[in-house]
Amino acid sequence: MTAIALPERLRIDTAAECWQELRAALDAGDGLQLESSAVADIDAAGVQVLLMARHAAVRNAQDFSLNEASASLAQAFQALGADDPDGLSAGAGQEHDTDSGEHNG
């Protein structure tokens, strides 16, 4: 898996750059291990980037993990009604049903 440390600021003005880095790692086929403890400033665009990365990994049967979610990251996910960031990790070939919280696969 490719380990990537997420930036301190993950907002609309930095989301595209972050997505390109995550997408490149996914395109390499290694899966992603994201270190998120440094994230101090995140908005809906930043959350969307992380959800897109997880979706892409699952779709391509790659592992995905989000480690050490910062308080800011957890608050952003909660405010948007998204999955708990600690629950975003997925093994290769495992799909997540966001309505029920069940893992399928």
Residue pairs with C-beta under 8 A, 6 or more apart in sequence:
1 30
1 31
1 32
1 33
1 63
1 65
2 25
2 28
2 30
2 31
2 32
2 33
3 33
3 34
3 35
4 21
4 22
4 25
4 32
4 33
4 34
4 35
5 34
5 35
5 38
6 18
6 34
6 35
6 36
6 38
6 39
7 14
7 18
7 38
7 39
8 38
8 39
8 40
8 41
9 40
9 41
9 42
10 18
10 39
10 41
10 42
10 43
10 45
10 46
10 49
10 50
11 41
11 42
11 43
11 45
11 46
12 43
12 44
12 45
12 46
14 46
15 45
15 46
15 48
15 49
18 46
18 49
19 49
19 52
19 53
22 32
22 34
22 49
22 53
23 53
23 56
25 32
26 32
26 53
26 56
26 57
26 60
26 62
29 60
29 62
30 62
31 57
31 62
31 63
31 64
31 92
32 53
32 57
32 62
32 63
32 64
32 65
33 63
33 65
33 67
34 50
34 53
34 64
34 65
34 66
34 67
35 67
35 68
36 66
36 67
36 68
36 69
36 70
36 73
36 85
37 67
37 68
37 69
37 70
38 70
39 46
39 69
39 70
39 72
39 73
40 70
40 72
41 72
42 72
42 73
42 76
43 76
44 76
44 80
46 76
47 76
47 77
47 80
47 82
50 66
50 85
50 88
51 82
51 83
51 88
53 64
54 64
54 66
54 88
54 90
54 96
56 62
57 63
57 64
57 90
58 64
58 90
58 93
58 94
58 95
58 96
61 92
61 93
62 92
63 90
63 91
63 92
64 88
64 89
64 90
65 88
65 89
65 90
66 85
66 86
66 88
66 89
69 77
69 85
69 86
73 85
74 84
74 85
74 86
77 83
77 84
77 85
78 84
83 96
83 98
83 101
87 101
90 96
90 103
91 105
93 105
94 103
94 104
94 105
95 103
95 104
95 105
96 102
96 103
96 104
97 103
97 104
